[in-house]
Amino acid sequence: MEKVLVLGGGIGGVETAFAHSAKAFDVELISDKDYLYIYPISIWIPTKEADFEDVILPLEEIAKRNNFKFTKAKVKEIRSKEKKVIVEYDDGRIEEKTYDRLVVAMGGVKKKHPGIEYTYSTCGSPEEMLAIRDKLHELIEKGGGTIAFGFGGNPKDPTGVRGGPVFEELFNIHFYLKKLGVRDKFKLVFFAPMKKPGQRLGEKNAEKMYDFFKKIDVSYKIGVKIKEFQPDGIVFEDGEKIQSDLTIFTPAIDGHPVYKNASDLPLNEAGFIKIDKYCAVPGTDFTVWAVGDAAAIDGPQWRAKQGHLAEVMGRIVARNIEKLIKGKASQMESYLPHVHIVCLMDMGPWGGTLFMRTHKRALMIPLPKIGHYLKKLWGWYYKNSKLGKIPRIPGFDAP
Ligand SMILES: Cc1cc2nc3c(=O)[nH]c(=O)nc-3n(C[C@H](O)[C@H](O)[C@H](O)COP(=O)(O)OP(=O)(O)OC[C@H]3O[C@@H](n4cnc5c(N)ncnc54)[C@H](O)[C@@H]3O)c2cc1C
């Protein structure tokens, strides 16, 4: 039985381990945390609709229920030429792990900006979301303030821009403050350096979103680069400063330091792992694969790193490795036809909007009221199906 080593216990790594164990490989998943952090439903922490325990799943339990081994350790080095991975345990012990096939799913890291320490991010650790919650409630108790929401770009690889969660947090906080009857005590501001932030959802859809900002009294500054963050606001390259009591800023993601500094894998300019259309890393003779945010994603200009794509890639890798072993390499599948954007943008009690971008069209479907509950339902389904408590719904996880 071939040994498959999966690095990273996020949405992509867990699905990869799951898909391989279902095909009777000997699977070990290594991650530096003992839980899977479900980013898409973490957006409800600041508005107290979810707590830390609601947005995580213990990896040991997922592993037990789905027949693979979980090891909590930090990956320090990837030596693909020697088919070895160096890991460090919490007690400082170092070990060399070997494999027949390696799937890298350790995601990326946030891009650095001057003064980033004065901001709070929606795409960091659960602790950062808890800090946003506490700061928001501190301001509510104080009687109001200015909250600035923004996201940054990565000119070396635009696929890691995280716009959706920032819009979601903005809408959720707006409706939460309204519910509490204190919205008029707050000024909400949106900022981003791109000329048309959100345009990967479709040009017209982005404009509709700015119209919605006006409707809910959110001012915005777009198209000007951020110079630096300060304790009391954001300074832009045109000299303007937005005063802010709470700056929620989500940088784009960049390649992980392990890929950049401690691996012999081929990388793109931003430090993401190069893959071919089968998700295999070129030059490794199909022994190393990469999925999800870790990989340099190819495809149309609007392509984006997303959780659903990470899952599709994990399943494709399992099927491709199986085909290789059975001598059916010519039947291996490409991930490229699955590069879509599917985003159910939560807007709190108002509902939500479904954005879909495919090779053929860009759709925006408002889902008043029901959108919010559909996202909640997805979260419930995701957790329970990963723990094997409910069956997977064919089509829901497709392909
Ligand atoms: C707030 C938010 C909301 C989102 N909402 C949506 C949505 O609605 N729909 C959607 O499709 N996508 C959404 N996304 C994007 C989606 O969450 C990511 O694309 C997805 O999590 C990528 O999964 P991944 O497994 O590739 O990487 P990650 O989730 O980043 O997982 C990487 C894993 O590797 C581990 N790791 C890192 N370094 C090491 C190391 N040195 N050693 C061992 N382990 C390590 C980490 O702890 C982590 O478990 C959202 C993202 C954010 C931030």
Ligand as a Chemical Component Dictionary entry (heavy atoms), coordinates in Angstrom:
data_LIG
# 
_chem_comp.id                   LIG 
_chem_comp.type                 NON-POLYMER 
_chem_comp.pdbx_formal_charge   0 
_chem_comp.three_letter_code    LIG 
# 
loop_
_chem_comp_atom.comp_id 
_chem_comp_atom.atom_id 
_chem_comp_atom.alt_atom_id 
_chem_comp_atom.type_symbol 
_chem_comp_atom.charge 
_chem_comp_atom.model_Cartn_x 
_chem_comp_atom.model_Cartn_y 
_chem_comp_atom.model_Cartn_z 
_chem_comp_atom.pdbx_ordinal 
LIG C1  C1  C 0 -12.579 34.653 6.419  1  
LIG C2  C2  C 0 -12.509 33.788 5.193  2  
LIG C3  C3  C 0 -13.697 33.370 4.578  3  
LIG C4  C4  C 0 -13.645 32.554 3.471  4  
LIG N1  N1  N 0 -14.821 32.153 2.884  5  
LIG C5  C5  C 0 -14.802 31.322 1.827  6  
LIG C6  C6  C 0 -16.016 30.859 1.245  7  
LIG O1  O1  O 0 -17.109 31.249 1.654  8  
LIG N2  N2  N 0 -15.935 29.958 0.219  9  
LIG C7  C7  C 0 -14.723 29.505 -0.250 10 
LIG O2  O2  O 0 -14.708 28.679 -1.176 11 
LIG N3  N3  N 0 -13.546 29.933 0.264  12 
LIG C8  C8  C 0 -13.573 30.828 1.290  13 
LIG N4  N4  N 0 -12.384 31.289 1.827  14 
LIG C9  C9  C 0 -11.102 30.800 1.275  15 
LIG C10 C10 C 0 -10.779 29.440 1.880  16 
LIG O3  O3  O 0 -10.967 29.449 3.262  17 
LIG C11 C11 C 0 -9.348  29.035 1.535  18 
LIG O4  O4  O 0 -9.191  29.057 0.150  19 
LIG C12 C12 C 0 -9.067  27.641 2.085  20 
LIG O5  O5  O 0 -9.081  27.670 3.494  21 
LIG C13 C13 C 0 -7.744  27.100 1.593  22 
LIG O6  O6  O 0 -7.523  25.865 2.196  23 
LIG P1  P1  P 0 -6.066  25.248 2.273  24 
LIG O7  O7  O 0 -6.235  23.949 2.971  25 
LIG O8  O8  O 0 -5.447  25.254 0.930  26 
LIG O9  O9  O 0 -5.214  26.259 3.160  27 
LIG P2  P2  P 0 -5.421  26.705 4.668  28 
LIG O10 O10 O 0 -6.865  26.769 5.034  29 
LIG O11 O11 O 0 -4.599  27.933 4.832  30 
LIG O12 O12 O 0 -4.769  25.517 5.512  31 
LIG C14 C14 C 0 -3.385  25.383 5.677  32 
LIG C15 C15 C 0 -3.127  24.430 6.828  33 
LIG O13 O13 O 0 -1.736  24.169 6.945  34 
LIG C16 C16 C 0 -1.329  24.314 8.299  35 
LIG N5  N5  N 0 0.069   24.747 8.288  36 
LIG C17 C17 C 0 0.593   25.936 7.917  37 
LIG N6  N6  N 0 1.930   25.934 8.071  38 
LIG C18 C18 C 0 2.276   24.719 8.559  39 
LIG C19 C19 C 0 3.512   24.115 8.921  40 
LIG N7  N7  N 0 4.689   24.733 8.812  41 
LIG N8  N8  N 0 3.483   22.845 9.382  42 
LIG C20 C20 C 0 2.316   22.158 9.503  43 
LIG N9  N9  N 0 1.118   22.687 9.172  44 
LIG C21 C21 C 0 1.101   23.958 8.693  45 
LIG C22 C22 C 0 -2.291  25.384 8.858  46 
LIG O14 O14 O 0 -2.392  25.331 10.266 47 
LIG C23 C23 C 0 -3.569  24.973 8.187  48 
LIG O15 O15 O 0 -4.209  23.946 8.897  49 
LIG C24 C24 C 0 -12.407 32.143 2.937  50 
LIG C25 C25 C 0 -11.213 32.556 3.536  51 
LIG C26 C26 C 0 -11.253 33.386 4.641  52 
LIG C27 C27 C 0 -9.962  33.816 5.282  53 
# 
loop_
_chem_comp_bond.comp_id 
_chem_comp_bond.atom_id_1 
_chem_comp_bond.atom_id_2 
_chem_comp_bond.value_order 
_chem_comp_bond.pdbx_ordinal 
LIG C1  C2  SING 1  
LIG C2  C3  SING 2  
LIG C2  C26 DOUB 3  
LIG C3  C4  DOUB 4  
LIG C4  N1  SING 5  
LIG C4  C24 SING 6  
LIG N1  C5  DOUB 7  
LIG C5  C6  SING 8  
LIG C5  C8  SING 9  
LIG C6  O1  DOUB 10 
LIG C6  N2  SING 11 
LIG N2  C7  SING 12 
LIG C7  O2  DOUB 13 
LIG C7  N3  SING 14 
LIG N3  C8  DOUB 15 
LIG C8  N4  SING 16 
LIG N4  C9  SING 17 
LIG N4  C24 SING 18 
LIG C9  C10 SING 19 
LIG C10 O3  SING 20 
LIG C10 C11 SING 21 
LIG C11 O4  SING 22 
LIG C11 C12 SING 23 
LIG C12 O5  SING 24 
LIG C12 C13 SING 25 
LIG C13 O6  SING 26 
LIG O6  P1  SING 27 
LIG P1  O7  DOUB 28 
LIG P1  O8  SING 29 
LIG P1  O9  SING 30 
LIG O9  P2  SING 31 
LIG P2  O10 DOUB 32 
LIG P2  O11 SING 33 
LIG P2  O12 SING 34 
LIG O12 C14 SING 35 
LIG C14 C15 SING 36 
LIG C15 O13 SING 37 
LIG C15 C23 SING 38 
LIG O13 C16 SING 39 
LIG C16 N5  SING 40 
LIG C16 C22 SING 41 
LIG N5  C17 SING 42 
LIG N5  C21 SING 43 
LIG C17 N6  DOUB 44 
LIG N6  C18 SING 45 
LIG C18 C19 SING 46 
LIG C18 C21 DOUB 47 
LIG C19 N7  SING 48 
LIG C19 N8  DOUB 49 
LIG N8  C20 SING 50 
LIG C20 N9  DOUB 51 
LIG N9  C21 SING 52 
LIG C22 O14 SING 53 
LIG C22 C23 SING 54 
LIG C23 O15 SING 55 
LIG C24 C25 DOUB 56 
LIG C25 C26 SING 57 
LIG C26 C27 SING 58 
# 
